[in-house]
Amino acid sequence: MVNATNNLYDLTNISTSKNLYEFVKYTNDLTGQYFVSGILIANFIITFIALKNYGNKEAMTTSSFITASLSILFSALDLIPNYITIIFVLIFGITFAFIYTRRE
């Protein structure tokens, strides 16, 4: 007979959660806060590639702004640590300052 209480893995049934937030929070906790951080990085890359027609500076600034905004939202929902939010906000600040000091 199998004893499931001695299992090495967490066998919590998350499929019965009532909303998406519980599912994402549980998945994020399981992966050590890398799930939502990966979503933010993927968002940055996809947005940058989608906006590349407008130029590299504009695409970088816009994609960093969208990613920084999402990271502030996810940080408020306690889905990512604060230092990741600070990193994305700093990236936006640097690209924003760069694009407006080098304006021709």
C-alpha positions in Angstrom: 0.0 0.0 0.0 1.3 3.5 -0.9 1.6 6.0 1.8 1.1 9.5 0.2 2.0 11.3 3.4 5.7 10.3 3.1 6.0 11.7 -0.5 8.9 14.0 -1.3 6.7 16.2 -3.5 3.9 18.5 -2.7 0.7 16.9 -3.8 -1.7 19.7 -3.0 -4.6 19.8 -5.4 -4.7 23.3 -6.8 -7.1 22.5 -9.6 -10.0 23.2 -7.2 -9.0 26.8 -6.7 -11.8 29.3 -7.1 -9.8 32.0 -9.1 -6.8 32.6 -11.3 -4.9 34.5 -8.6 -4.7 31.5 -6.3 -3.4 29.3 -9.1 -0.8 31.8 -10.2 0.3 32.5 -6.6 0.6 28.7 -5.9 2.5 28.2 -9.2 4.8 31.1 -8.4 5.5 29.8 -4.9 6.3 26.4 -6.3 8.8 27.8 -8.8 10.5 30.0 -6.2 9.1 33.3 -7.6 10.4 32.6 -11.1 7.0 32.0 -12.9 5.8 35.6 -12.8 9.3 36.9 -13.3 9.5 34.8 -16.5 6.2 36.2 -17.6 7.6 39.7 -17.2 10.7 38.9 -19.2 8.7 37.2 -21.9 6.4 40.3 -22.0 9.5 42.6 -22.4 10.9 40.5 -25.3 7.6 40.1 -27.1 6.7 43.8 -26.8 10.2 44.9 -27.9 10.1 42.7 -31.0 6.5 43.8 -31.8 7.5 47.5 -31.6 10.8 47.2 -33.4 9.3 48.9 -36.5 9.3 52.2 -34.7 13.1 52.1 -33.9 15.2 50.5 -31.2 15.1 53.4 -28.8 11.3 53.8 -28.9 10.7 50.0 -28.7 13.1 49.7 -25.7 11.4 52.6 -23.9 7.9 51.5 -24.6 8.5 47.8 -23.7 10.4 48.8 -20.5 7.5 51.1 -19.5 4.9 48.4 -20.0 7.0 45.8 -18.2 7.7 48.2 -15.3 4.0 49.0 -15.0 3.1 45.3 -14.9 5.9 44.6 -12.4 4.4 47.3 -10.1 1.0 45.6 -10.4 2.5 42.2 -9.7 4.5 43.5 -6.8 1.3 45.0 -5.3 -0.3 41.6 -5.6 2.7 40.0 -3.9 3.6 37.9 -6.9 7.2 39.1 -7.3 9.8 40.3 -4.9 10.3 44.1 -4.6 13.9 43.9 -6.0 12.6 42.7 -9.4 10.2 45.6 -9.5 13.1 48.0 -8.7 15.2 46.4 -11.5 12.4 46.9 -14.1 11.7 50.5 -13.0 15.4 51.3 -13.2 15.6 49.8 -16.7 12.7 52.1 -17.7 14.3 55.1 -16.0 17.6 54.6 -17.7 16.1 54.0 -21.2 13.7 57.0 -20.7 16.5 59.3 -19.7 18.7 58.0 -22.5 16.1 58.6 -25.2 15.4 62.1 -24.1 18.9 63.3 -23.5 20.0 62.0 -26.9 17.1 63.5 -28.8 18.0 65.0 -32.2 
